[in-house]
Amino acid sequence: MRITKHKKTIHWLSRLVLKHTYSLSLCVFSVTVQATSIESNDHAVILMYHHVSTDTPPVTSVTPERFEQHIEYLLDHNFNVWPLSKVLTYMVSNRPLPPRTVVITFDDAYKSVYTEAFPILKSNKLPFTVFVTTGYISDDNFNFMSWDQLRDIKLSGGELGNHSDSHAHLIRRNNNETRHQWHTRVRNEIITAQTKLEEQTGNHLKAVAYPYGEYSTELKVILRELGYFGLGQHSGVMHRQSDLLAIPRYPIACGFDGLDDFSLKVSSLALPVTVVSPGNGVLNKDTKIPELNLHLHKGDYSKRDFACYASGQGKIKLQWINKERGLVSVKANKTIEPGRTKYNCTAPSLSQKNVFYWFSYLWMKPQADGSWYVE
């Protein structure tokens, strides 16, 4: 049977979504949409890299050659590569963004970012942000940048952000730790990292990239109290109604870093959706199949082709509570495993060829004995 090009594209997208869903390093945001539509000048795609190297774990790496191809693609297709700080300023002040706005970020401050990615970005005069795990930075740690190298990046126009001091799982309490003790420890993680950044580099970007992309309602409260933006590691598009304490980013790594995949991500749009329930993706150990209830607002997407996928399970169940109003329940097909599980939802644009709307939700589940999984 002959398959139309449109159906082929949807089939190819479903494979891409599955690849994102299998990558357990990704995270998700819970977004509250106040409007019934999202305008084209409300969007910014934020890309997130770790290593740029051929000899580091593929799940967190792209090769230097592939990274250069990504940059060439952005330049050849007239994308507007902006600093993160500028995009955040425009979002907060409700100023329109140019179409095809993209932000480039790196997590952890690995040495390969300085040796491989930085020269490419510098030669093309492109802005970018490095989120620094400050406790890893020393002249003796050859896997990470030195303070001199971070200062070089900042002097060359790059931005530095907060990735905590120790890269701990911030949502988790230690054994026998009270809520108050956890709260104090997490605040100290963020404040210590920011203090080191400012003492060493004069950095003033108040944004935290959550380690492992994990966050909770309580963790977001801490960031709000301290006056920070928060960024995840989850696929999706930042837009005017995004939760600024859980900003989405597209993780880019080997296996889903080809130019077809890359072009789809940088051209994607935010699905206009409100999370009805739950308010928090952190589960208890007895949860088997978590239920996500969504309110899909009207927009330039095909509701008929709306579909969701779960980590390791492929396409999952949709139950329309009221399809006309856009109320839908999403559930995995079987019990989810301890660790991080994502529900990824997509729908093709009605007016733009090969453009898709994207939304994700992250679940974090402890082991059967109540302890958290170990990386």
Steps between C-alpha positions, in 0.01 A plus 500: 500500500636846409575721799468876461799721578309651794444158654863407440605812689274414794638146504857635501411744777360216712837325478674821607265541796573143604873571491446799725281293730761226537764750615453505876722804544224719367255692711169672457314801613150563628364807329197709574358667190300813562404569140320285245769542236873560473624747242796429272705781656458346845735207440866422563663160456773437758758232414692316771833322445742326737820363340621594153735209450555160338625323814230577756172315570277522189186559709640842601721578201510631147809490284677825409411435136132462584502811716651700214225368271239622747652849504522507121135398480393785728701751298395368159130505594497848652432408862539777755748372761452711812658505846289333765493819707352697210227243438410495870486880504270507198275234649467676835439841341250356249701619201458304173780268394609470139393182324733200521668609822747244639715492816808276539585366847745249649472324836785413741784702335683205347846570357393392150255790484795738532733315264249397232177703515630836619729563197209430261264730687761771543597502132134540405439761773214298648389536863462203734469410868698251708336376819783430742520239776734712705627226732652323198708797387870480584834492321533131591168382353585450135147396399365847575597855414722706724399836642737665252318331212161601638622857531617482138153390393339786688744758360418369151127562547386166642277480805546288812215353703448305820494117488533459880825444687504119525256385226286322760146376437346810654146364526608221735545508874797321652442218748340631821503854359209721607319725257660804665849346471437416134378854434813648660734264315347574160508876556866469594572298183361778283640792698847341523512441125387853423749650743787306340390606152482865595829498691684325218337650191275788602204304369156649555265262312258375765385179338530142627510196274369219721746209532357201310210729407321400821281748681198499726246752622704553817824548307336759276386688811864525612606643164213746507602615848858551383396679181624251239371364174497119479581288194439130446651244264171419334389520141269784414480865401510802728211739446331797658296292744780261596571440866818707545605266782488199267607620156523223236807423292570248226783266608728426206705181506617213284216292359261791448738770380473447123408798288149371433438473872676828570299691241177367647593613850615850414186554290258360758236698688350479847180302527239731661413285799415531867587223744179440694659240727726407665684807622821310565677219312662350811324171571487268798645149476159332467387689189471265206349691209488876559224695330558833331194717437537772237294784361596557136418853389404594147788556264664430167543128555321181401310366799429187296875427484571585865691208653703422813784260576658365820854394582558145382134449406446677170163654422274509805135531587289809451156530648308803380292633786356770275667516159314813391630688804844337473489311831706181486647244738838342418623176660785257440417155368661321793668564835782751475842411640676683786698797376401760244220435252369747245171545323576679169206642304507644148268627228578624145434857395203557271655791313876433500657204326716273718442714810384328818368612836665329796435452872655268762434404858750333735428245772759422770442178691702355793596134543263252666675550835446875473862582415587695189668340204873537457653639180 
